[in-house]
Amino acid sequence: MSNVVVAITGASGAIYAVRLIEVLMAAGRTVHLTISAAATQVLKQELGLNIDLENFDPSQLLPDPASLPDDSTISKMKNTTSEDFALSSVLGEADLNQGQLIYHHYHDFMSGIASGSFLTDGMVICPCSMGTLGSIASGACNNLIHRAADVHLKERRKLIIVARETPLGLIPLENMVRLTQAGATIMPASPGFYHNPMTIHDLVDFISGRICDHLEIKHDIHQRWGS
Ligand SMILES: Cc1cc2nc3c(=O)[nH]c(=O)nc-3n(C[C@H](O)[C@H](O)[C@H](O)COP(=O)(O)O)c2cc1C
């Protein structure tokens, strides 16, 4: 299974991360997850999740299997017009079982993802706070998230930064330019509305889908313009 690193930091939009993890697992990826201390406050505020980073059970971020649609409902709901796509927006337990979720404490520099010799297909920081953005732009590797991001840049691998703040001040804007020049992709958590979203889920899937596009993961979780 190929490895993808996902870091959740203390910006608004924790729901994007939760959905991204589901989609990556359904795409058969091994997700290496790390979470900043500030992200636990946002996860609590926005999703009602109580996360203890010292004793974290990654299944806390996954849907309760009992709440997932059964196989026959899934096959009815799946979009059958684009069979060559690996993923549709409706995921069941069997889909999630395609992948693996491995947790790394954000201060654990012994973790594989702290080293360039640990191979990955990329890293996504979702959502990314302006604090984490600034730390990476300055090269300060003070925690595992900053270090893993720095590794992805130095190894010339994909680093997708799902930045979230509004409005943007000069310092984050300059940091975004710097990180783009260093090879990162800045992907603001700013969904489009041209696919006529009906629910928050549709908006979330727009961003999750665009992240998958940049990770070169085939999917059909949102409608594409012109399709
Ligand atoms: C509920 C909540 C929402 C926040 N939303 C944002 C945000 O959207 N963008 C941002 O840059 N910081 C946001 N912050 C502030 C960051 O969490 C704070 O700057 C923190 O130091 C970031 O640390 P981290 O980058 O290590 O996660 C938020 C904080 C809380 C508690």
The ligand as a Tripos MOL2 file, in Angstrom:
@<TRIPOS>MOLECULE
LIG
   31    33     1     0     0
SMALL
NO_CHARGES

@<TRIPOS>ATOM
      1 C1        -11.8740   26.9720   17.0260 C.3       1 LIG1
      2 C2        -10.5950   27.5320   16.4820 C.ar      1 LIG1
      3 C3        -10.5220   27.8660   15.1480 C.ar      1 LIG1
      4 C4         -9.3320   28.3940   14.6120 C.ar      1 LIG1
      5 N1         -9.3030   28.6850   13.2770 N.ar      1 LIG1
      6 C5         -8.1290   29.0970   12.7250 C.ar      1 LIG1
      7 C6         -8.0630   29.2770   11.3130 C.ar      1 LIG1
      8 O1         -9.0210   29.0810   10.5750 O.2       1 LIG1
      9 N2         -6.8540   29.6280   10.7920 N.ar      1 LIG1
     10 C7         -5.7410   29.8210   11.5740 C.ar      1 LIG1
     11 O2         -4.6770   30.1250   11.0250 O.2       1 LIG1
     12 N3         -5.8010   29.6700   12.9260 N.ar      1 LIG1
     13 C8         -6.9670   29.2980   13.5130 C.ar      1 LIG1
     14 N4         -7.0300   29.1100   14.8800 N.ar      1 LIG1
     15 C9         -5.8610   29.4500   15.7100 C.3       1 LIG1
     16 C10        -4.8050   28.3310   15.6960 C.3       1 LIG1
     17 O3         -5.3450   27.1660   16.2430 O.3       1 LIG1
     18 C11        -3.5800   28.7940   16.4970 C.3       1 LIG1
     19 O4         -2.9060   29.8240   15.7970 O.3       1 LIG1
     20 C12        -2.5930   27.6670   16.7950 C.3       1 LIG1
     21 O5         -1.4330   28.2010   17.4160 O.3       1 LIG1
     22 C13        -2.1680   26.9200   15.5670 C.3       1 LIG1
     23 O6         -1.2870   25.8910   15.9750 O.3       1 LIG1
     24 P1         -0.8790   24.6990   15.0100 P.3       1 LIG1
     25 O7         -0.4800   25.3260   13.7180 O.co2     1 LIG1
     26 O8          0.2590   24.0390   15.7010 O.co2     1 LIG1
     27 O9         -2.0380   23.7970   14.8790 O.co2     1 LIG1
     28 C14        -8.2010   28.5920   15.4440 C.ar      1 LIG1
     29 C15        -8.2820   28.2290   16.7960 C.ar      1 LIG1
     30 C16        -9.4610   27.7110   17.2990 C.ar      1 LIG1
     31 C17        -9.5250   27.3160   18.7620 C.3       1 LIG1
@<TRIPOS>BOND
     1     1     2 1
     2     2     3 ar
     3     2    30 ar
     4     3     4 ar
     5     4     5 ar
     6     4    28 ar
     7     5     6 ar
     8     6     7 ar
     9     6    13 1
    10     7     8 2
    11     7     9 ar
    12     9    10 ar
    13    10    11 2
    14    10    12 ar
    15    12    13 ar
    16    13    14 ar
    17    14    15 1
    18    14    28 ar
    19    15    16 1
    20    16    17 1
    21    16    18 1
    22    18    19 1
    23    18    20 1
    24    20    21 1
    25    20    22 1
    26    22    23 1
    27    23    24 1
    28    24    25 2
    29    24    26 1
    30    24    27 1
    31    28    29 ar
    32    29    30 ar
    33    30    31 1
@<TRIPOS>SUBSTRUCTURE
     1 LIG1         1 GROUP 0 **** ****
